[in-house]
Amino acid sequence: MSRQYETVIGLEVHVELATKTKIFCGCSTEFGGEPNTHTCPVCTGMPGSLPVLNKQVVEYALAVGLAANCEINQYCKFDRKNYFYPDNPQNYQISQLYLPICHDGWVEIETGAGKKRIGIHEIHMEEDAGKLIHDEWEDCSLVDYNRSGVPLIEIVSEPDMRNAEEVIAYLDKLRMMIQYLGASDCKLQEGSMRADVNLSVREVGSDAFGTRTEMKNLNSFKAIARAIEGERKRQIERIEEGKKVIQETRRWDDNKESSYAMRSKEDAQDYRYFPDPDLMPVVISHEWIERVRSRQPELQPEKMERYEKEFQIPEYDAKILTSSKHMADVFEETAALCGRPKEASNWLMVETMRLLKEKEQDPEDIAFSPENLAKLIRLVDKGTINRTVAKTVFEEIFIHDVDPEQYVEEKGLRMVSDEGALQKTIEEIIAANPQSVEDYRSGKEKAMGYLVGQTMRAMKGKADPGLVNKIVKELLTKQ
């Protein structure tokens, strides 16, 4: 009988914080910019330059820790993690090993198997390194220090996940929570959220951990899921062949759907950590923690519950609307402006989601204003335009954020509700389609639908459908 294996996964998630300046200097953290323009003596590691801690970094770390049910270390320190690499200008990274700011927390995830708590071992503050750019044409490596010193928090989970579905649910929960807190935009494609996967396998029923590997270069949820499955298979194959799994760092190549070894995995002692002598310990008072706690926004679970109660929105719709903070903001503002929350929800759930899918965009990319969506909802309510025309106008709002009132006037899209004008058009259509009239009078109800459709086409979709149906029926029932 073949052996059964269980996968054991823990994550190290690095999140770039949304501060305007770096963690230990006043340089900009803005993404992009010409190489080496967001730099100064501190973040390029010049001798004699001294770091000064950015208070906002501590506040964001506290906010994330509180949202993740962590204990707070009210006395925490920074340590130097020594390693030599060209993108690390000081030859050490300022991080936290011995007394991280947050520890022993958890978040709850939900998968097809139900709800589960994932433990958080710790959250610590640190600085990011620079970025190496490999120039194959010149056969050299260049370094850009714009990212050096950008503030990070590293969220280290317990090895509580067992498959890719749980990992994605955990990352999604973290991303949503941090976006709601405003602590980061968590864009994997821009590197503001990065996940390293620590994975091992063991026989089902065993309590001992297998030898783990760490996988890097994962910049999308799909890549993470593929990497987990690929590494799981690789380790099982090695064990089945009687070979040992080597503790190492591996790089995932998503195009080839395979990983390769980068270096043997270092332990804490290899980094020769010691307390940073240039930075004072951070003392966090109860009052400071309570101030941060009092400013915590409504997170997704509470928002979802409120939408169901306050707006009578179904659970499924509430879950989609709140899965992106930006979409939730657009919904709430639109509902407040037009007083029609269910209509606002419908436009976002149906037409907005359709167009986002078509254009391969995320809810965070919604660029139209709540004011213009609210105006569109009012135009339909007042009978100025019908729903068919409204869908066309909404596409323009979605792409160009046009003012729907102006657009409807300029394009002559107002609904025709003049009964006399409609009756004249319908009489002409009935006269031109004697077979449909005969079919309807012999009991074929569908024939009426055809005549209504022909009328709407003749009126270029601008007729009031209810009025068209009424007039067609009246004329058909006349003998």
HUDA-V835095 format. One record per helix or strand of 2 or more residues. SS is the DSSP state (a for helix, b for strand). FROM is the first residue (numbers start at 1). LEN is the number of residues. If there is no record, write none. Layout:
BEGIN
ss from len
SS FROM LEN
SS FROM LEN
END
This chain:
BEGIN
ss from len
b 5 12
a 55 13
b 71 2
b 75 2
b 79 4
b 92 4
b 102 10
b 114 14
b 131 5
b 140 5
b 151 7
a 164 18
a 188 3
b 193 11
b 213 4
a 221 20
b 248 6
b 258 7
a 268 4
b 274 2
b 282 2
a 286 9
a 300 12
a 315 8
a 325 14
a 341 18
a 363 3
a 370 12
a 387 14
a 404 8
a 419 14
a 434 8
a 446 13
a 465 13
END
